[in-house]
């Protein structure tokens, strides 16, 4: 009996796992010009029935239907059912960057109403209302505000602006106001570590001195002559603050000053080659790293603006000479690299490769002669700087898009992390791989290829 119960329990767990695994779906167009969603084998799972369709983010995707107006987008679930009717204009991000991450962010939801006459400007304006759709919870806030700041959507609270031009904060998971609209609304700060830096608006419409608040709207007290810094919250238990002389220091989330303001320039604390550290400029114009108590971890005798470090994943790269950059690992060991025409040396990406940039040998230095390549963590060249990289290109599933320029013609292909061309540069447009497929365009055709360049599903671009 116990054996039978154990087998039944295992079967139930197996079914549960299958039920909650979400199949990868990709927007695709059929021969009739309608859009639906295919799986990795190229078969339609959600029938082609929409006039356009965007990629799924988590359990939801944005689609549109023809309605003869600007507001014709809605949101569907993975069964193709509308959870938000197609009567809105919906934005996922800007400059190819999503609001708050693919599966963890939000959509900006807008509806334009009838045109209204602006007597001051003597012109017709379109009134608009904004709200947000939270992707992890499927919550729609409703259209309650004149403006949303969705790029500040990484935390629980999202900045919103009322009709009077005042900023407050709404809860992403419920759509309800948490902190009333009363703050200066030009670029309102996000919450980091439970802390945001805000200001009031004076009679002239300008910001007052910034101060700190907590997630319930309570003011976090700071000493006299010390105030908050725009965009700053608590990073690794430290909040950047500023004194009346314009020098920067750091407080803890309760407002207690830990490092007295003394730096002309300063950055937030983050993981560095020296552990949790902040990069600062000293009064003598040298730069370096300090720990959370203000102890100097490293100091360079070099003007700050000539050798500003760039660091990520615990590594730091610094220009240390003509055609020379040095990478410092998490233990502080130096890894120099010198290449003719070298102009940048980025810290490693998640796969351990560093992006380098250099001017093409034998050609005059200019924007058109810059090329990119990759080195490993020992400074060994993996891919010579021969390529143009599209904006925001990153490795995904061991593939990165690269551009080859031949006689002025740009074609896109893919490199792997060994520097090998895995898919030739033949495409007019190519996107990153996700779940084994990538969207590409080739002359008058477009569709999806697999990791080896095989066509999985294609359609004529005239049918879009």
TORTORPA-224935 format. One record per residue (C-alpha): residue in three letters; x, y, z. Coordinates in pm, 1 decimal, decimal comma. Example, Ala and Ser with C-alpha at 12.3 -4.5 7.8 and 13.67 -1.06 7.14 Angstrom:
<recs>
resn  u  v  w
ALA  1230,0  -450,0  780,0
SER  1367,0  -106,0  714,0
</recs>
This chain:
<recs>
resn  u  v  w
UNK  0,0  0,0  0,0
UNK  277,9  243,0  87,3
UNK  451,9  160,6  -240,3
UNK  131,4  237,6  -433,1
UNK  86,2  567,6  -251,1
UNK  448,1  663,1  -324,1
UNK  403,9  587,0  -696,2
UNK  80,9  792,4  -702,9
UNK  255,7  1084,5  -532,0
UNK  540,1  1074,2  -782,8
UNK  292,2  1068,2  -1070,4
UNK  108,4  1369,1  -927,4
UNK  435,7  1561,5  -886,6
UNK  530,2  1474,7  -1244,8
UNK  193,7  1595,6  -1377,6
UNK  222,4  1911,4  -1168,1
UNK  568,4  1984,0  -1308,6
UNK  444,8  1936,6  -1664,9
UNK  139,2  2152,8  -1602,1
UNK  344,3  2443,0  -1476,5
UNK  618,5  2431,9  -1739,3
UNK  544,9  2697,1  -1998,4
UNK  616,7  2610,8  -2358,5
UNK  825,1  2864,2  -2548,9
UNK  602,8  3059,6  -2790,2
UNK  711,7  3290,0  -3072,0
UNK  502,8  3545,4  -3267,4
UNK  464,8  3444,6  -3632,7
UNK  266,0  3545,8  -3939,9
UNK  65,2  3307,1  -4159,6
UNK  10,0  3326,7  -4535,1
UNK  -301,8  3540,7  -4481,8
UNK  -111,1  3810,5  -4295,9
UNK  -253,8  3722,2  -3953,4
UNK  -37,8  3671,2  -3648,2
UNK  -35,9  3395,9  -3389,1
UNK  224,0  3202,1  -3190,1
UNK  433,0  2900,0  -3286,2
UNK  635,1  2657,0  -3076,3
UNK  999,9  2559,5  -3127,2
UNK  897,6  2309,7  -3395,3
UNK  728,0  2581,6  -3601,9
UNK  370,1  2468,6  -3535,0
UNK  99,0  2720,8  -3442,7
UNK  -10,6  2682,2  -3079,9
UNK  -215,9  3003,4  -3064,2
UNK  -392,7  3034,4  -3401,4
UNK  -308,1  3323,8  -3632,4
UNK  -587,2  3574,0  -3564,0
UNK  -425,2  3906,5  -3471,0
UNK  -307,4  4198,2  -3683,5
UNK  25,0  4207,6  -3498,4
UNK  183,8  4022,3  -3209,0
UNK  481,6  4078,6  -2981,0
UNK  691,5  3829,4  -2785,8
UNK  563,9  3679,3  -2462,8
UNK  692,3  3824,9  -2139,0
UNK  623,8  3567,2  -1871,6
UNK  265,5  3449,4  -1916,4
UNK  145,7  3745,0  -2125,0
UNK  192,8  3902,8  -2466,6
UNK  77,7  4220,7  -2642,5
UNK  -128,3  4184,2  -2961,9
UNK  -329,9  4424,2  -3172,2
UNK  -647,0  4416,3  -3377,6
UNK  -753,6  4664,8  -3644,2
UNK  -995,0  4915,1  -3498,8
UNK  -928,7  5228,9  -3700,5
UNK  -779,0  5413,8  -3402,3
UNK  -446,4  5440,6  -3221,5
UNK  -575,8  5243,4  -2921,8
UNK  -592,2  4890,1  -3060,5
UNK  -353,2  4684,8  -2847,8
UNK  -442,5  4438,9  -2575,9
UNK  -278,3  4166,8  -2365,0
UNK  -341,3  3792,4  -2399,5
UNK  -246,9  3492,9  -2186,8
UNK  -87,7  3172,4  -2312,4
UNK  -425,3  3036,0  -2418,7
UNK  -476,8  3333,0  -2649,3
UNK  -749,2  3484,6  -2428,3
UNK  -759,4  3859,3  -2372,8
UNK  -683,5  3961,4  -2014,7
UNK  -679,0  4326,5  -2127,2
UNK  -906,9  4411,5  -2416,6
UNK  -747,2  4564,5  -2731,0
UNK  -846,0  4923,1  -2663,2
UNK  -510,1  5063,2  -2550,8
UNK  -164,6  5169,3  -2669,0
UNK  96,1  4955,6  -2490,9
UNK  471,7  5012,9  -2465,5
UNK  726,2  4752,8  -2352,9
UNK  1033,5  4973,4  -2324,6
UNK  1264,9  5212,0  -2503,5
UNK  1593,8  5178,5  -2692,6
UNK  1545,6  4798,3  -2697,2
UNK  1545,3  4793,3  -2316,6
UNK  1242,3  4651,4  -2143,3
UNK  1075,5  4823,0  -1849,7
UNK  1197,8  4626,4  -1547,9
UNK  1315,0  4308,1  -1723,9
UNK  1148,5  4055,8  -1952,1
UNK  952,4  3845,1  -1702,8
UNK  979,1  4077,4  -1401,7
UNK  884,1  4416,0  -1543,2
UNK  576,0  4609,8  -1652,4
UNK  404,9  4739,5  -1962,9
UNK  310,8  5105,2  -1992,1
UNK  -59,3  5119,7  -2084,9
UNK  -198,3  5436,8  -2244,3
UNK  -528,6  5550,8  -2389,4
UNK  -566,4  5866,5  -2594,0
UNK  -899,4  6048,0  -2558,9
UNK  -1055,7  6313,6  -2783,2
UNK  -849,3  6614,8  -2882,7
UNK  -865,6  6916,6  -2653,9
UNK  -779,3  7283,1  -2723,0
UNK  -480,2  7425,7  -2541,4
UNK  -546,3  7799,7  -2513,9
UNK  -190,3  7874,9  -2398,4
UNK  -23,1  7704,1  -2692,8
UNK  -320,5  7765,6  -2926,9
UNK  -309,8  7412,7  -3058,3
UNK  -499,1  7083,4  -3040,5
UNK  -366,7  6829,6  -2793,0
UNK  -454,2  6466,5  -2737,7
UNK  -548,4  6400,5  -2377,5
UNK  -393,4  6080,3  -2245,7
UNK  -427,7  5862,0  -1940,3
UNK  -165,5  5613,5  -1830,9
UNK  -145,7  5302,6  -1618,9
UNK  67,0  4988,9  -1598,0
UNK  33,9  4612,9  -1631,2
UNK  250,4  4415,7  -1388,6
UNK  382,5  4105,5  -1566,2
UNK  462,9  3876,6  -1267,5
UNK  116,5  3917,8  -1110,9
UNK  -99,3  4004,0  -1413,1
UNK  -227,2  4316,5  -1234,7
UNK  -364,5  4607,6  -1437,8
UNK  -364,6  4933,1  -1244,2
UNK  -629,5  5110,6  -1447,9
UNK  -571,5  5446,5  -1618,2
UNK  -549,0  5676,4  -1316,6
UNK  -253,4  5901,5  -1394,6
UNK  -125,6  6154,6  -1643,9
UNK  213,5  5987,2  -1650,4
UNK  390,2  5670,5  -1538,5
UNK  766,1  5628,2  -1501,0
UNK  789,2  5260,3  -1602,9
UNK  1170,3  5251,5  -1630,2
UNK  1163,5  5284,3  -1250,9
UNK  979,7  4953,0  -1223,1
UNK  1245,9  4727,4  -1072,4
UNK  1102,9  4751,2  -719,4
UNK  761,7  4700,4  -559,4
UNK  664,8  5065,9  -596,4
UNK  641,9  5252,1  -926,1
UNK  643,7  5633,9  -962,9
UNK  321,5  5787,6  -1099,0
UNK  226,4  6149,8  -1172,5
UNK  -115,2  6308,9  -1120,2
UNK  -289,0  6580,1  -1323,8
UNK  -128,8  6850,3  -1107,1
UNK  220,6  6734,4  -1201,1
UNK  299,7  6579,0  -862,5
UNK  467,7  6240,7  -821,5
UNK  372,0  5959,8  -586,6
UNK  412,0  5582,6  -571,6
UNK  175,2  5294,9  -653,0
UNK  212,8  4927,3  -564,2
UNK  287,5  4721,4  -875,3
UNK  119,9  4410,1  -737,5
UNK  -214,4  4576,1  -655,1
UNK  -224,2  4890,1  -869,5
UNK  -316,8  5091,3  -559,2
UNK  -156,5  5414,3  -436,2
UNK  80,2  5370,7  -141,0
UNK  243,5  5713,6  -119,4
UNK  22,8  6006,6  -230,7
UNK  127,6  6229,8  -520,7
UNK  302,8  6529,9  -364,5
UNK  664,9  6527,3  -483,8
UNK  862,6  6697,4  -759,4
UNK  774,6  6500,1  -1071,3
UNK  1072,0  6555,0  -1302,3
UNK  1249,4  6215,9  -1314,5
UNK  1118,2  6080,3  -981,9
UNK  1348,6  5835,3  -808,0
UNK  1291,6  5462,6  -781,1
UNK  1309,5  5282,0  -447,4
UNK  1630,8  5089,6  -383,5
UNK  1672,6  4897,1  -62,3
UNK  1350,8  5048,5  71,0
UNK  1475,1  5407,3  26,4
UNK  1404,7  5677,2  -235,7
UNK  1534,8  6031,8  -272,0
UNK  1259,4  6285,5  -341,6
UNK  1199,3  6660,5  -335,8
UNK  905,4  6897,6  -320,3
UNK  827,4  7155,2  -586,5
UNK  872,0  7520,0  -492,5
UNK  655,7  7810,9  -610,3
UNK  875,5  7859,1  -918,3
UNK  824,2  7495,5  -1016,0
UNK  1177,4  7388,3  -925,5
UNK  1288,9  7110,8  -694,2
UNK  1368,4  7183,6  -331,6
UNK  1654,0  7001,6  -159,6
UNK  1622,2  6625,3  -191,1
UNK  1546,2  6415,4  113,7
UNK  1495,5  6046,0  187,6
UNK  1170,0  5855,5  234,4
UNK  1080,6  5496,4  315,4
UNK  831,6  5270,5  137,5
UNK  541,2  5397,1  349,2
UNK  618,8  5759,8  269,9
UNK  785,0  5832,7  603,0
UNK  1069,7  6084,8  602,6
UNK  1409,2  5939,3  693,8
UNK  1584,2  6208,0  902,3
UNK  1929,1  6332,2  800,6
UNK  2161,2  6568,3  993,1
UNK  2144,3  6941,3  921,9
UNK  2310,8  7049,7  596,0
UNK  2296,0  6690,1  465,2
UNK  2041,1  6594,7  200,7
UNK  1958,3  6324,9  -49,2
UNK  2079,9  6285,5  -408,1
UNK  1848,0  6245,1  -706,7
UNK  1795,8  5883,5  -824,1
UNK  1975,9  5744,6  -519,3
UNK  1841,1  5478,6  -283,9
UNK  2007,9  5221,8  -57,5
UNK  2263,5  5008,8  -244,3
UNK  2427,1  4745,1  -28,9
UNK  2304,4  4920,8  285,5
UNK  2446,0  5260,0  187,8
UNK  2265,3  5570,0  57,5
UNK  2456,0  5848,0  -115,5
UNK  2408,4  6190,8  46,9
UNK  2537,2  6540,2  -27,2
UNK  2629,7  6841,8  187,7
UNK  2576,7  7211,6  116,7
UNK  2924,2  7235,4  -41,9
UNK  2833,2  6976,0  -304,9
UNK  3049,9  6699,4  -160,5
UNK  2920,9  6342,6  -141,5
UNK  2922,1  6085,3  135,1
UNK  2710,7  5791,4  249,6
UNK  2447,0  5716,2  512,7
UNK  2277,2  5393,9  615,2
UNK  1905,2  5335,0  539,5
UNK  1808,1  5490,1  875,4
UNK  1974,1  5820,8  779,3
UNK  2280,7  5785,0  1002,1
UNK  2583,6  5927,0  819,4
UNK  2853,3  5660,2  798,6
UNK  3098,6  5831,4  561,7
UNK  3113,5  6210,6  596,1
UNK  3059,7  6397,3  265,4
UNK  3408,8  6463,1  126,3
UNK  3414,0  6347,2  -237,7
UNK  3355,0  6574,3  -541,3
UNK  3222,5  6271,9  -734,6
UNK  3089,9  5941,0  -610,1
UNK  2901,3  5634,1  -725,8
UNK  2669,7  5387,2  -555,8
UNK  2811,0  5084,5  -374,5
UNK  2822,4  4763,0  -576,0
UNK  3026,3  4449,4  -626,2
UNK  3379,9  4542,0  -732,0
UNK  3722,1  4375,9  -752,4
UNK  3754,1  4465,2  -382,4
UNK  3422,5  4327,8  -260,5
UNK  3133,3  4565,9  -193,8
UNK  3283,0  4906,0  -271,4
UNK  3207,6  5249,2  -413,9
UNK  3413,0  5435,9  -668,9
UNK  3489,3  5794,3  -562,6
UNK  3697,0  6093,1  -663,9
UNK  3917,8  6239,6  -392,7
UNK  3972,1  6611,8  -345,3
UNK  4315,3  6580,0  -508,1
UNK  4133,6  6454,6  -824,0
UNK  4268,4  6102,1  -781,9
UNK  4008,4  5826,3  -793,2
UNK  3974,6  5498,9  -610,9
UNK  3753,0  5257,0  -419,4
UNK  3631,7  5278,2  -62,3
UNK  3456,9  5017,6  151,9
UNK  3129,7  5064,8  339,9
UNK  3311,3  5228,2  633,1
UNK  3508,2  5471,4  415,8
UNK  3840,4  5285,7  422,8
UNK  4041,4  5336,2  101,7
UNK  4083,4  5009,1  -85,1
UNK  4264,7  5143,9  -388,3
UNK  4374,1  5487,3  -500,7
UNK  4505,5  5587,5  -842,3
UNK  4715,9  5901,1  -905,2
UNK  4535,2  5985,3  -1226,6
UNK  4268,6  6242,3  -1313,5
UNK  3924,4  6093,2  -1266,0
UNK  3789,9  6192,8  -1607,2
UNK  4088,8  6041,2  -1789,4
UNK  4073,9  5694,2  -1639,1
UNK  3725,1  5637,0  -1509,7
UNK  3698,2  5264,8  -1427,4
UNK  3429,3  5040,1  -1567,6
UNK  3335,7  4741,7  -1355,4
UNK  3094,4  4448,4  -1361,6
UNK  3072,6  4092,4  -1227,1
UNK  3343,0  4169,8  -971,8
UNK  3597,0  4286,5  -1230,7
UNK  3720,7  4634,8  -1315,3
UNK  3881,7  4767,0  -1634,3
UNK  4089,5  5085,5  -1646,6
UNK  4280,5  5260,2  -1923,2
UNK  4644,3  5248,6  -1812,3
UNK  4833,7  5370,2  -2119,0
UNK  4835,4  5426,7  -2493,2
UNK  4657,3  5127,4  -2653,2
UNK  4662,3  4958,8  -2311,1
UNK  4386,7  4867,0  -2067,0
UNK  4417,8  4669,3  -1745,2
UNK  4155,9  4432,0  -1606,9
UNK  4155,1  4380,5  -1229,6
UNK  4004,2  4051,8  -1110,1
UNK  3809,8  4003,6  -782,1
UNK  4138,8  3944,2  -598,4
UNK  4289,7  4268,4  -732,7
UNK  4527,6  4093,3  -974,6
UNK  4610,3  4297,8  -1285,6
UNK  4561,8  4158,9  -1637,1
UNK  4693,5  4410,4  -1893,5
UNK  4619,8  4395,8  -2263,5
UNK  4778,0  4604,7  -2540,1
UNK  4642,6  4613,4  -2895,7
UNK  4711,8  4871,1  -3164,6
UNK  4422,8  5113,3  -3176,3
UNK  4262,6  4974,9  -2856,4
UNK  3999,5  5219,6  -2729,3
UNK  3797,6  5022,4  -2472,6
UNK  3818,1  4706,5  -2266,2
UNK  3494,6  4612,5  -2090,3
UNK  3469,4  4397,0  -1777,6
UNK  3357,1  4038,5  -1842,3
UNK  3006,4  3941,5  -1937,7
UNK  2833,5  3649,5  -1769,1
UNK  3020,6  3400,6  -1992,7
UNK  3362,0  3538,4  -1888,0
UNK  3442,9  3716,7  -2213,9
UNK  3544,1  4081,7  -2223,4
UNK  3445,6  4303,7  -2513,0
UNK  3730,8  4502,9  -2667,3
UNK  3708,5  4787,0  -2915,4
UNK  3983,4  4899,9  -3152,1
UNK  4028,2  5098,7  -3468,8
UNK  4089,1  4901,2  -3785,6
UNK  4462,7  4868,1  -3846,1
UNK  4598,0  5085,4  -4123,3
UNK  4289,3  5308,4  -4139,8
UNK  4228,0  5654,6  -3997,9
UNK  4057,4  5650,4  -3657,4
UNK  3688,8  5729,6  -3695,8
UNK  3346,5  5598,5  -3601,6
UNK  3336,3  5396,7  -3923,4
UNK  3666,4  5218,7  -3854,1
UNK  3588,1  5101,1  -3500,8
UNK  3560,2  4724,0  -3464,4
UNK  3486,6  4491,1  -3172,2
UNK  3622,8  4158,8  -3057,1
UNK  3656,2  3952,9  -2738,1
UNK  3926,6  3841,9  -2494,2
UNK  3910,7  3589,8  -2211,8
UNK  3984,2  3651,1  -1845,2
UNK  4357,1  3595,3  -1905,1
UNK  4376,5  3861,8  -2174,6
UNK  4395,6  3606,9  -2458,8
UNK  4221,2  3715,7  -2777,9
UNK  3921,2  3492,4  -2852,8
UNK  3788,6  3696,5  -3144,4
UNK  3997,9  3959,9  -3320,9
UNK  3840,6  4308,6  -3329,3
UNK  3699,2  4267,8  -3680,6
UNK  3328,4  4304,6  -3614,9
UNK  3062,5  4568,4  -3571,9
UNK  2834,9  4487,9  -3279,5
UNK  2468,0  4592,4  -3283,2
UNK  2354,0  4808,7  -2993,8
UNK  2297,7  4611,1  -2671,4
UNK  2427,2  4287,5  -2829,6
UNK  2493,0  4019,1  -2566,5
UNK  2566,6  3648,5  -2570,4
UNK  2254,1  3436,0  -2546,7
UNK  2264,9  3056,7  -2574,7
UNK  2634,4  3083,9  -2672,1
UNK  2554,6  3310,7  -2968,4
UNK  2599,4  3684,3  -3026,0
UNK  2498,5  3889,0  -3328,7
UNK  2781,4  4051,3  -3526,0
UNK  2778,2  4274,7  -3831,2
UNK  3010,1  4231,8  -4126,4
UNK  3058,1  4531,8  -4353,6
UNK  3154,7  4447,4  -4712,5
UNK  3169,2  4722,5  -4976,1
UNK  2933,4  4929,8  -4762,8
UNK  2675,9  4648,5  -4727,7
UNK  2588,8  4539,2  -4372,5
UNK  2503,2  4175,2  -4310,9
UNK  2445,9  4008,2  -3973,4
UNK  2544,8  3665,2  -3845,4
UNK  2641,5  3495,2  -3519,7
UNK  2961,8  3418,0  -3328,6
UNK  2994,2  3168,9  -3043,2
UNK  3199,4  3213,6  -2726,8
UNK  3499,6  3047,7  -2895,2
UNK  3507,2  3325,2  -3153,5
UNK  3381,9  3096,5  -3431,0
UNK  3130,0  3207,7  -3692,7
UNK  2850,9  2959,0  -3629,0
UNK  2597,5  3122,9  -3862,3
UNK  2728,0  3325,5  -4160,7
UNK  2665,6  3697,9  -4195,1
UNK  2384,2  3683,2  -4450,5
UNK  2088,7  3845,9  -4273,3
UNK  1954,6  4199,5  -4300,5
UNK  1831,2  4182,7  -3940,3
UNK  1896,7  3931,8  -3666,1
UNK  1794,2  3915,5  -3300,7
UNK  1929,7  3726,9  -3000,3
UNK  1851,0  3360,4  -2948,3
UNK  1585,2  3262,1  -2697,8
UNK  1468,8  2905,9  -2626,8
UNK  1666,0  2780,0  -2924,8
UNK  1529,9  3017,3  -3191,3
UNK  1619,2  3363,1  -3324,0
UNK  1418,1  3599,1  -3544,5
UNK  1594,6  3701,9  -3867,6
UNK  1515,5  3887,9  -4189,3
UNK  1661,7  3792,5  -4525,0
UNK  1568,2  4001,8  -4826,9
UNK  1186,0  3974,2  -4857,6
UNK  1157,0  3683,3  -4611,6
UNK  1164,8  3667,9  -4233,1
UNK  1115,8  3409,5  -3963,0
UNK  1304,5  3190,4  -3717,2
UNK  1626,3  2991,3  -3735,7
UNK  1772,2  2743,5  -3489,5
UNK  2115,8  2757,5  -3328,2
UNK  2277,3  2616,0  -3641,4
UNK  2109,0  2845,7  -3892,5
UNK  1841,5  2599,2  -4005,3
UNK  1510,8  2761,5  -4101,0
UNK  1226,2  2660,8  -3866,4
UNK  940,6  2885,8  -3981,3
UNK  949,0  3162,9  -4243,5
UNK  701,0  3390,3  -4418,1
UNK  704,5  3658,0  -4684,2
UNK  761,7  4003,5  -4536,6
UNK  493,2  4147,1  -4766,5
UNK  242,0  3945,3  -4566,4
UNK  314,2  4127,1  -4239,6
</recs>
